[in-house]
Amino acid sequence: HTFSSSARAGWSGETTLYVEGGALQGHVTSVDESSFNLLLIDTDTAQQRLARFDWNGNLYEGEERAWEPYTVNQTRLADVLRPNPSFSKWLSDLGVRLDHAKKEAIVLDDVFVYPDLQKVTFPLRKDTRPPVRADRLLATVAGSGGAYVSGAEKCGKTCLCKRLFTDAYHDGLVPVYVDGSRLSVRSVNDITDAIVKEFGRQYNPGQREMYLQLERARRIVIVDNIDKSTGVNGSLRSAVDALVAFAGQVILTGTTLNQQVRELVEPKLTIGGSATLGQYRIMPYGHARKHELISRWCSLDTELAADGEALAFRIMERKRFLDTASMNNVMPSFPLFMLPLLQAHDAGLQVDLRASTYGYYYELMIRRALAKESSKES
């Protein structure tokens, strides 16, 4: 047996240490041969040391190697870093209270439909390229630094962030969600501290060091409402540069395209070697996405979903109802506005299809909740 070892990296990021040699009992013809290997790991300094011990007839003599870096298995780290129950519950929260006749509590996965994203180019001009489905965003921007996704108020940006977080985690990455208001700091180093602090809230706080040991490519930071941040001493560009240096992918969302945000996405405004983020805008739900949303809502009734013909008729009827509400752009074509209308219509509540204020749609949800409580009491 020979005292040799080698580390081999797999295509998916795993690292395996192969150590050859060492047998406590030799062959029949060489019963006096006996040896074993010892691997010492210092987790504090991330160092490892190999030693081999051979039997000399009286005792085992050791041969030690010098200390060398201990490579943490990236695949294993990503597997043991799991969002805690409290944050997992937040990820599944729809953000508004909705109920269905056939399901008491509706979670995000029940009704979420990926929106279409329009690529924005500079100088601003009409883009004739087909939209990008949001479920392909992570793959589309992989290796480019990330993306800035803008959209109107209440268009579903936070729900999209939650879904992208889940998708990234299932892809073997370790995502961290950050609200933009938490990224107003004084120094670049504070950006990393802010991310690690959010990691502690969303995962096991005791695993912060494991998170920092991850390869940069396995870290993804999702910043919601980046336009609420003042960045590093007023520089949003500096904050995003620090994010890109820390994480393999950075996804930002916001409602505006003001001067500071333009610095993130417009090539000619990019400073030095800063990464350029692709910019996308969340599009209103067209016929296909609206049909998909209605289908998910109606399919919450499992008995109806089992009857293909009845389900198709219900979907067609509900779509006609929403199309009427969206005529002349009175109702914004986003889930926050369409779902309360579907809920109210199913419950038999009177709906004013001419209303277009946010307050009216919240009123529908409140009226539905009050009607349900009244029904329980009676």
Contacts in CASP RR format, 6 or more apart in sequence:
PFRMAT RR
TARGET T0000
AUTHOR 0000-0000-0000
METHOD contacts of the structure
MODEL  1
HTFSSSARAGWSGETTLYVEGGALQGHVTSVDESSFNLLLIDTDTAQQRL
ARFDWNGNLYEGEERAWEPYTVNQTRLADVLRPNPSFSKWLSDLGVRLDH
AKKEAIVLDDVFVYPDLQKVTFPLRKDTRPPVRADRLLATVAGSGGAYVS
GAEKCGKTCLCKRLFTDAYHDGLVPVYVDGSRLSVRSVNDITDAIVKEFG
RQYNPGQREMYLQLERARRIVIVDNIDKSTGVNGSLRSAVDALVAFAGQV
ILTGTTLNQQVRELVEPKLTIGGSATLGQYRIMPYGHARKHELISRWCSL
DTELAADGEALAFRIMERKRFLDTASMNNVMPSFPLFMLPLLQAHDAGLQ
VDLRASTYGYYYELMIRRALAKESSKES
1 20 0 8 1.000
1 21 0 8 1.000
1 22 0 8 1.000
1 23 0 8 1.000
1 35 0 8 1.000
2 20 0 8 1.000
2 21 0 8 1.000
3 20 0 8 1.000
3 21 0 8 1.000
3 22 0 8 1.000
3 37 0 8 1.000
3 50 0 8 1.000
3 52 0 8 1.000
3 63 0 8 1.000
4 19 0 8 1.000
4 20 0 8 1.000
4 21 0 8 1.000
5 17 0 8 1.000
5 18 0 8 1.000
5 19 0 8 1.000
5 20 0 8 1.000
5 50 0 8 1.000
6 17 0 8 1.000
6 18 0 8 1.000
7 15 0 8 1.000
7 16 0 8 1.000
7 17 0 8 1.000
7 18 0 8 1.000
7 71 0 8 1.000
8 15 0 8 1.000
8 16 0 8 1.000
8 18 0 8 1.000
9 15 0 8 1.000
10 16 0 8 1.000
12 75 0 8 1.000
13 74 0 8 1.000
13 75 0 8 1.000
13 215 0 8 1.000
14 73 0 8 1.000
14 74 0 8 1.000
14 75 0 8 1.000
14 76 0 8 1.000
15 71 0 8 1.000
15 72 0 8 1.000
15 73 0 8 1.000
15 74 0 8 1.000
16 73 0 8 1.000
17 39 0 8 1.000
17 71 0 8 1.000
19 37 0 8 1.000
19 39 0 8 1.000
19 50 0 8 1.000
21 35 0 8 1.000
21 37 0 8 1.000
21 52 0 8 1.000
22 35 0 8 1.000
22 36 0 8 1.000
22 37 0 8 1.000
22 52 0 8 1.000
23 33 0 8 1.000
23 34 0 8 1.000
23 35 0 8 1.000
23 36 0 8 1.000
24 34 0 8 1.000
24 35 0 8 1.000
24 36 0 8 1.000
25 31 0 8 1.000
25 34 0 8 1.000
26 33 0 8 1.000
26 34 0 8 1.000
27 33 0 8 1.000
32 55 0 8 1.000
32 57 0 8 1.000
33 55 0 8 1.000
34 54 0 8 1.000
34 55 0 8 1.000
34 60 0 8 1.000
35 52 0 8 1.000
35 53 0 8 1.000
35 54 0 8 1.000
35 55 0 8 1.000
35 60 0 8 1.000
36 52 0 8 1.000
36 53 0 8 1.000
36 60 0 8 1.000
37 50 0 8 1.000
37 51 0 8 1.000
37 52 0 8 1.000
37 53 0 8 1.000
38 50 0 8 1.000
38 51 0 8 1.000
38 52 0 8 1.000
38 53 0 8 1.000
39 48 0 8 1.000
39 49 0 8 1.000
39 50 0 8 1.000
39 51 0 8 1.000
40 48 0 8 1.000
40 49 0 8 1.000
40 50 0 8 1.000
40 51 0 8 1.000
41 47 0 8 1.000
41 48 0 8 1.000
41 70 0 8 1.000
42 48 0 8 1.000
42 49 0 8 1.000
42 67 0 8 1.000
42 70 0 8 1.000
43 70 0 8 1.000
46 69 0 8 1.000
46 70 0 8 1.000
46 72 0 8 1.000
46 213 0 8 1.000
47 67 0 8 1.000
47 68 0 8 1.000
47 69 0 8 1.000
47 70 0 8 1.000
48 67 0 8 1.000
48 68 0 8 1.000
48 69 0 8 1.000
48 70 0 8 1.000
49 64 0 8 1.000
49 65 0 8 1.000
49 66 0 8 1.000
49 67 0 8 1.000
49 68 0 8 1.000
50 64 0 8 1.000
50 65 0 8 1.000
51 62 0 8 1.000
51 63 0 8 1.000
51 64 0 8 1.000
51 65 0 8 1.000
52 62 0 8 1.000
52 63 0 8 1.000
53 60 0 8 1.000
53 61 0 8 1.000
53 62 0 8 1.000
53 63 0 8 1.000
54 60 0 8 1.000
54 61 0 8 1.000
54 62 0 8 1.000
54 63 0 8 1.000
72 210 0 8 1.000
72 213 0 8 1.000
74 214 0 8 1.000
74 215 0 8 1.000
74 218 0 8 1.000
77 174 0 8 1.000
77 210 0 8 1.000
77 211 0 8 1.000
77 213 0 8 1.000
77 214 0 8 1.000
77 218 0 8 1.000
78 172 0 8 1.000
78 173 0 8 1.000
78 174 0 8 1.000
78 214 0 8 1.000
78 218 0 8 1.000
80 207 0 8 1.000
80 210 0 8 1.000
81 174 0 8 1.000
81 203 0 8 1.000
81 204 0 8 1.000
81 207 0 8 1.000
81 210 0 8 1.000
81 211 0 8 1.000
81 214 0 8 1.000
82 203 0 8 1.000
82 204 0 8 1.000
83 91 0 8 1.000
83 169 0 8 1.000
83 202 0 8 1.000
83 203 0 8 1.000
84 202 0 8 1.000
84 203 0 8 1.000
84 204 0 8 1.000
87 201 0 8 1.000
87 202 0 8 1.000
87 203 0 8 1.000
90 162 0 8 1.000
91 108 0 8 1.000
91 162 0 8 1.000
91 165 0 8 1.000
91 166 0 8 1.000
92 107 0 8 1.000
92 108 0 8 1.000
92 109 0 8 1.000
92 162 0 8 1.000
93 107 0 8 1.000
93 108 0 8 1.000
94 106 0 8 1.000
94 107 0 8 1.000
94 108 0 8 1.000
94 110 0 8 1.000
94 111 0 8 1.000
94 159 0 8 1.000
95 108 0 8 1.000
95 158 0 8 1.000
95 159 0 8 1.000
96 336 0 8 1.000
96 339 0 8 1.000
96 340 0 8 1.000
96 362 0 8 1.000
96 365 0 8 1.000
97 365 0 8 1.000
97 369 0 8 1.000
98 106 0 8 1.000
98 111 0 8 1.000
98 339 0 8 1.000
98 340 0 8 1.000
98 343 0 8 1.000
98 365 0 8 1.000
99 105 0 8 1.000
99 106 0 8 1.000
99 343 0 8 1.000
99 368 0 8 1.000
99 369 0 8 1.000
99 372 0 8 1.000
100 106 0 8 1.000
100 297 0 8 1.000
100 300 0 8 1.000
100 301 0 8 1.000
100 343 0 8 1.000
100 346 0 8 1.000
101 301 0 8 1.000
101 346 0 8 1.000
101 347 0 8 1.000
102 300 0 8 1.000
102 301 0 8 1.000
102 302 0 8 1.000
102 303 0 8 1.000
102 304 0 8 1.000
103 110 0 8 1.000
103 300 0 8 1.000
106 300 0 8 1.000
108 159 0 8 1.000
108 162 0 8 1.000
108 163 0 8 1.000
110 296 0 8 1.000
110 300 0 8 1.000
111 293 0 8 1.000
111 296 0 8 1.000
111 297 0 8 1.000
111 300 0 8 1.000
111 335 0 8 1.000
111 339 0 8 1.000
112 159 0 8 1.000
112 163 0 8 1.000
112 296 0 8 1.000
112 335 0 8 1.000
113 285 0 8 1.000
113 289 0 8 1.000
113 292 0 8 1.000
113 293 0 8 1.000
113 296 0 8 1.000
113 335 0 8 1.000
114 133 0 8 1.000
114 134 0 8 1.000
114 135 0 8 1.000
114 160 0 8 1.000
114 163 0 8 1.000
114 289 0 8 1.000
115 134 0 8 1.000
115 155 0 8 1.000
115 156 0 8 1.000
115 160 0 8 1.000
115 282 0 8 1.000
115 283 0 8 1.000
115 285 0 8 1.000
115 289 0 8 1.000
116 131 0 8 1.000
116 132 0 8 1.000
116 133 0 8 1.000
116 134 0 8 1.000
116 282 0 8 1.000
116 283 0 8 1.000
116 286 0 8 1.000
116 289 0 8 1.000
117 131 0 8 1.000
117 132 0 8 1.000
117 133 0 8 1.000
117 134 0 8 1.000
117 137 0 8 1.000
117 149 0 8 1.000
117 280 0 8 1.000
117 281 0 8 1.000
117 282 0 8 1.000
117 283 0 8 1.000
118 127 0 8 1.000
118 131 0 8 1.000
118 132 0 8 1.000
118 280 0 8 1.000
118 281 0 8 1.000
118 283 0 8 1.000
119 127 0 8 1.000
119 129 0 8 1.000
119 131 0 8 1.000
119 132 0 8 1.000
119 278 0 8 1.000
119 279 0 8 1.000
119 280 0 8 1.000
120 127 0 8 1.000
120 150 0 8 1.000
120 265 0 8 1.000
120 278 0 8 1.000
120 279 0 8 1.000
120 280 0 8 1.000
120 281 0 8 1.000
121 127 0 8 1.000
122 265 0 8 1.000
122 266 0 8 1.000
122 267 0 8 1.000
122 268 0 8 1.000
131 283 0 8 1.000
132 140 0 8 1.000
132 280 0 8 1.000
134 160 0 8 1.000
134 163 0 8 1.000
134 164 0 8 1.000
134 282 0 8 1.000
135 163 0 8 1.000
135 167 0 8 1.000
137 147 0 8 1.000
137 149 0 8 1.000
137 164 0 8 1.000
137 251 0 8 1.000
137 280 0 8 1.000
138 164 0 8 1.000
138 167 0 8 1.000
138 168 0 8 1.000
138 171 0 8 1.000
138 220 0 8 1.000
138 249 0 8 1.000
138 251 0 8 1.000
140 147 0 8 1.000
141 147 0 8 1.000
141 249 0 8 1.000
141 251 0 8 1.000
141 278 0 8 1.000
142 249 0 8 1.000
143 248 0 8 1.000
143 249 0 8 1.000
144 275 0 8 1.000
144 276 0 8 1.000
144 277 0 8 1.000
144 278 0 8 1.000
145 244 0 8 1.000
145 248 0 8 1.000
145 249 0 8 1.000
145 250 0 8 1.000
145 275 0 8 1.000
145 277 0 8 1.000
146 244 0 8 1.000
146 249 0 8 1.000
146 250 0 8 1.000
146 251 0 8 1.000
146 275 0 8 1.000
146 277 0 8 1.000
146 278 0 8 1.000
147 251 0 8 1.000
147 252 0 8 1.000
147 277 0 8 1.000
147 278 0 8 1.000
147 279 0 8 1.000
147 280 0 8 1.000
148 226 0 8 1.000
148 252 0 8 1.000
148 253 0 8 1.000
148 254 0 8 1.000
148 261 0 8 1.000
148 264 0 8 1.000
148 265 0 8 1.000
148 277 0 8 1.000
148 278 0 8 1.000
148 279 0 8 1.000
148 280 0 8 1.000
149 157 0 8 1.000
149 160 0 8 1.000
149 251 0 8 1.000
149 252 0 8 1.000
149 253 0 8 1.000
149 254 0 8 1.000
149 279 0 8 1.000
149 280 0 8 1.000
149 281 0 8 1.000
149 282 0 8 1.000
150 253 0 8 1.000
150 254 0 8 1.000
150 255 0 8 1.000
150 256 0 8 1.000
150 257 0 8 1.000
150 261 0 8 1.000
150 279 0 8 1.000
150 280 0 8 1.000
150 281 0 8 1.000
150 282 0 8 1.000
151 157 0 8 1.000
151 253 0 8 1.000
151 254 0 8 1.000
151 255 0 8 1.000
151 281 0 8 1.000
151 282 0 8 1.000
152 255 0 8 1.000
152 282 0 8 1.000
152 332 0 8 1.000
152 334 0 8 1.000
153 255 0 8 1.000
153 358 0 8 1.000
154 332 0 8 1.000
154 334 0 8 1.000
154 336 0 8 1.000
154 337 0 8 1.000
154 358 0 8 1.000
155 282 0 8 1.000
155 284 0 8 1.000
155 332 0 8 1.000
155 334 0 8 1.000
155 336 0 8 1.000
156 282 0 8 1.000
156 334 0 8 1.000
156 335 0 8 1.000
156 336 0 8 1.000
157 224 0 8 1.000
157 225 0 8 1.000
157 253 0 8 1.000
157 254 0 8 1.000
157 255 0 8 1.000
157 282 0 8 1.000
158 224 0 8 1.000
158 253 0 8 1.000
159 335 0 8 1.000
160 253 0 8 1.000
160 282 0 8 1.000
161 177 0 8 1.000
161 222 0 8 1.000
161 224 0 8 1.000
161 251 0 8 1.000
161 253 0 8 1.000
162 177 0 8 1.000
164 175 0 8 1.000
164 222 0 8 1.000
164 251 0 8 1.000
165 175 0 8 1.000
165 177 0 8 1.000
165 222 0 8 1.000
168 175 0 8 1.000
168 220 0 8 1.000
168 222 0 8 1.000
168 249 0 8 1.000
169 175 0 8 1.000
172 218 0 8 1.000
173 218 0 8 1.000
173 219 0 8 1.000
173 220 0 8 1.000
173 249 0 8 1.000
174 211 0 8 1.000
174 214 0 8 1.000
174 218 0 8 1.000
174 219 0 8 1.000
174 220 0 8 1.000
175 220 0 8 1.000
175 221 0 8 1.000
175 222 0 8 1.000
176 195 0 8 1.000
176 198 0 8 1.000
176 199 0 8 1.000
176 202 0 8 1.000
176 219 0 8 1.000
176 220 0 8 1.000
176 221 0 8 1.000
176 222 0 8 1.000
177 198 0 8 1.000
177 202 0 8 1.000
177 222 0 8 1.000
177 224 0 8 1.000
178 194 0 8 1.000
178 195 0 8 1.000
178 198 0 8 1.000
178 221 0 8 1.000
178 222 0 8 1.000
178 223 0 8 1.000
178 224 0 8 1.000
179 223 0 8 1.000
179 224 0 8 1.000
179 225 0 8 1.000
179 228 0 8 1.000
180 223 0 8 1.000
180 224 0 8 1.000
180 225 0 8 1.000
180 226 0 8 1.000
180 227 0 8 1.000
180 228 0 8 1.000
180 229 0 8 1.000
181 225 0 8 1.000
181 228 0 8 1.000
181 229 0 8 1.000
182 194 0 8 1.000
182 198 0 8 1.000
182 229 0 8 1.000
183 191 0 8 1.000
183 194 0 8 1.000
183 223 0 8 1.000
183 226 0 8 1.000
183 229 0 8 1.000
183 231 0 8 1.000
183 239 0 8 1.000
184 229 0 8 1.000
184 230 0 8 1.000
184 231 0 8 1.000
184 234 0 8 1.000
185 191 0 8 1.000
185 193 0 8 1.000
185 194 0 8 1.000
185 231 0 8 1.000
185 232 0 8 1.000
185 239 0 8 1.000
186 232 0 8 1.000
186 233 0 8 1.000
187 232 0 8 1.000
187 233 0 8 1.000
188 232 0 8 1.000
188 238 0 8 1.000
188 241 0 8 1.000
188 242 0 8 1.000
190 232 0 8 1.000
191 232 0 8 1.000
191 239 0 8 1.000
191 242 0 8 1.000
191 243 0 8 1.000
191 246 0 8 1.000
192 242 0 8 1.000
192 246 0 8 1.000
195 221 0 8 1.000
195 243 0 8 1.000
195 246 0 8 1.000
195 247 0 8 1.000
196 208 0 8 1.000
196 211 0 8 1.000
196 212 0 8 1.000
199 207 0 8 1.000
199 208 0 8 1.000
199 211 0 8 1.000
200 206 0 8 1.000
200 207 0 8 1.000
200 208 0 8 1.000
203 211 0 8 1.000
211 219 0 8 1.000
216 246 0 8 1.000
216 247 0 8 1.000
216 248 0 8 1.000
217 248 0 8 1.000
218 248 0 8 1.000
219 246 0 8 1.000
219 247 0 8 1.000
219 248 0 8 1.000
220 247 0 8 1.000
220 248 0 8 1.000
220 249 0 8 1.000
220 250 0 8 1.000
220 251 0 8 1.000
221 243 0 8 1.000
221 246 0 8 1.000
221 247 0 8 1.000
221 249 0 8 1.000
221 250 0 8 1.000
221 251 0 8 1.000
222 250 0 8 1.000
222 251 0 8 1.000
222 253 0 8 1.000
223 229 0 8 1.000
223 243 0 8 1.000
223 250 0 8 1.000
223 251 0 8 1.000
223 252 0 8 1.000
223 253 0 8 1.000
224 253 0 8 1.000
224 254 0 8 1.000
225 253 0 8 1.000
225 254 0 8 1.000
225 255 0 8 1.000
226 236 0 8 1.000
226 240 0 8 1.000
226 252 0 8 1.000
226 253 0 8 1.000
226 254 0 8 1.000
226 261 0 8 1.000
226 264 0 8 1.000
227 254 0 8 1.000
227 255 0 8 1.000
227 256 0 8 1.000
227 258 0 8 1.000
227 260 0 8 1.000
227 261 0 8 1.000
229 236 0 8 1.000
229 239 0 8 1.000
230 236 0 8 1.000
231 238 0 8 1.000
231 239 0 8 1.000
232 238 0 8 1.000
232 239 0 8 1.000
232 242 0 8 1.000
236 260 0 8 1.000
236 261 0 8 1.000
236 263 0 8 1.000
236 264 0 8 1.000
237 260 0 8 1.000
237 263 0 8 1.000
237 264 0 8 1.000
237 271 0 8 1.000
237 274 0 8 1.000
240 250 0 8 1.000
240 252 0 8 1.000
240 264 0 8 1.000
240 274 0 8 1.000
240 275 0 8 1.000
240 277 0 8 1.000
241 274 0 8 1.000
241 275 0 8 1.000
243 250 0 8 1.000
244 250 0 8 1.000
244 274 0 8 1.000
244 275 0 8 1.000
250 277 0 8 1.000
252 264 0 8 1.000
252 277 0 8 1.000
254 261 0 8 1.000
257 265 0 8 1.000
257 279 0 8 1.000
262 269 0 8 1.000
263 269 0 8 1.000
263 270 0 8 1.000
263 271 0 8 1.000
264 277 0 8 1.000
264 279 0 8 1.000
265 276 0 8 1.000
265 277 0 8 1.000
265 278 0 8 1.000
265 279 0 8 1.000
267 276 0 8 1.000
270 276 0 8 1.000
284 332 0 8 1.000
284 333 0 8 1.000
284 334 0 8 1.000
285 293 0 8 1.000
285 333 0 8 1.000
285 334 0 8 1.000
285 335 0 8 1.000
285 338 0 8 1.000
286 333 0 8 1.000
290 319 0 8 1.000
290 322 0 8 1.000
290 333 0 8 1.000
290 338 0 8 1.000
291 315 0 8 1.000
291 319 0 8 1.000
293 335 0 8 1.000
293 338 0 8 1.000
293 339 0 8 1.000
294 315 0 8 1.000
294 318 0 8 1.000
294 319 0 8 1.000
294 322 0 8 1.000
294 338 0 8 1.000
294 342 0 8 1.000
295 311 0 8 1.000
295 315 0 8 1.000
297 318 0 8 1.000
297 339 0 8 1.000
297 342 0 8 1.000
298 304 0 8 1.000
298 305 0 8 1.000
298 311 0 8 1.000
298 314 0 8 1.000
298 315 0 8 1.000
298 318 0 8 1.000
299 305 0 8 1.000
299 311 0 8 1.000
304 310 0 8 1.000
304 311 0 8 1.000
304 314 0 8 1.000
305 311 0 8 1.000
318 342 0 8 1.000
318 345 0 8 1.000
321 341 0 8 1.000
321 342 0 8 1.000
321 345 0 8 1.000
322 331 0 8 1.000
322 338 0 8 1.000
322 341 0 8 1.000
322 342 0 8 1.000
324 353 0 8 1.000
325 331 0 8 1.000
325 338 0 8 1.000
325 341 0 8 1.000
325 351 0 8 1.000
325 353 0 8 1.000
326 333 0 8 1.000
330 353 0 8 1.000
330 354 0 8 1.000
330 355 0 8 1.000
330 356 0 8 1.000
331 337 0 8 1.000
331 338 0 8 1.000
331 341 0 8 1.000
331 353 0 8 1.000
331 356 0 8 1.000
332 356 0 8 1.000
336 361 0 8 1.000
337 361 0 8 1.000
340 361 0 8 1.000
340 362 0 8 1.000
340 364 0 8 1.000
340 365 0 8 1.000
340 368 0 8 1.000
341 351 0 8 1.000
341 361 0 8 1.000
341 364 0 8 1.000
343 364 0 8 1.000
343 365 0 8 1.000
343 368 0 8 1.000
344 351 0 8 1.000
344 364 0 8 1.000
344 367 0 8 1.000
344 368 0 8 1.000
345 351 0 8 1.000
347 368 0 8 1.000
347 371 0 8 1.000
347 372 0 8 1.000
349 364 0 8 1.000
349 367 0 8 1.000
349 368 0 8 1.000
349 371 0 8 1.000
351 364 0 8 1.000
352 360 0 8 1.000
355 361 0 8 1.000
END
